[in-house]
Amino acid sequence: MAHSLDQLQKIADDLKRQRDELQVKLHLAKADARDEWAKLEAQWEEVKTKMEAVRKEASHTTDSVSTGLGLVLDELKKGYDSIRKTL
């Protein structure tokens, strides 16, 4: 089907609008991913510190400490998976 110049221009204008919208969404997604990464990095540093303390006090470690660290590690994994899906 042949398109008139006006129809082609309308299609091109619509594609440009869609492109611009996607570009903004991608930029925002990258910013969201960076924010999430910063949050996860802070948690990672906390985990490293706690893991070292647990290693040093292994004979005195309670189940609640191990459970708490497990929850934080699970949260980190979910956060990293979310960023991976975003990128």
C-alpha positions in Angstrom: 0.0 0.0 0.0 1.4 3.3 -1.0 1.5 6.1 1.6 1.2 9.8 0.8 4.0 12.1 2.0 1.7 13.4 4.7 1.0 9.9 6.0 4.7 9.0 6.0 5.4 12.2 7.9 2.7 11.4 10.5 4.2 7.9 10.9 7.7 9.4 11.3 6.4 11.9 13.8 4.7 9.2 15.8 7.9 7.1 15.8 9.9 10.1 16.9 7.5 10.7 19.8 7.8 7.0 20.8 11.6 7.1 20.6 11.7 10.3 22.7 9.5 8.7 25.4 11.6 5.5 25.4 14.7 7.5 25.7 13.4 9.3 28.8 12.2 6.0 30.3 15.6 4.4 29.7 17.3 7.4 31.3 15.0 7.1 34.4 15.5 3.4 34.5 19.3 3.9 34.6 18.9 6.5 37.3 16.7 4.1 39.3 19.3 1.3 38.8 22.1 3.6 40.1 20.0 4.5 43.1 19.3 0.9 43.8 23.0 0.0 43.3 24.0 2.7 45.9 21.5 1.3 48.4 22.8 -2.3 47.8 26.4 -1.2 48.1 25.7 0.3 51.6 24.0 -3.0 52.5 26.9 -5.0 51.1 29.4 -3.0 53.3 27.3 -3.7 56.3 27.1 -7.4 55.5 30.9 -7.7 55.0 31.4 -6.1 58.5 28.8 -8.4 60.1 30.2 -11.5 58.4 33.7 -10.7 59.7 32.3 -10.2 63.2 30.4 -13.5 62.9 33.6 -15.3 61.8 35.5 -13.9 64.7 32.8 -14.9 67.2 31.8 -18.2 65.5 31.6 -20.1 68.7 29.2 -17.5 70.2 27.0 -17.0 67.1 23.3 -17.4 67.7 20.7 -18.6 65.2 19.1 -15.1 65.2 22.3 -13.5 63.9 22.6 -16.2 61.2 19.0 -15.8 60.3 19.3 -12.0 60.1 22.4 -12.2 57.9 20.6 -14.7 55.7 17.7 -12.2 55.3 20.0 -9.4 54.3 21.9 -11.6 51.9 18.5 -12.6 50.3 17.6 -8.9 50.0 20.9 -8.2 48.3 20.4 -11.0 45.8 16.9 -9.8 45.0 18.2 -6.2 44.5 21.0 -7.4 42.2 18.6 -9.5 40.2 16.3 -6.5 39.9 19.1 -4.3 38.5 20.2 -7.1 36.2 16.7 -7.2 34.7 16.6 -3.4 34.4 19.8 -3.4 32.4 
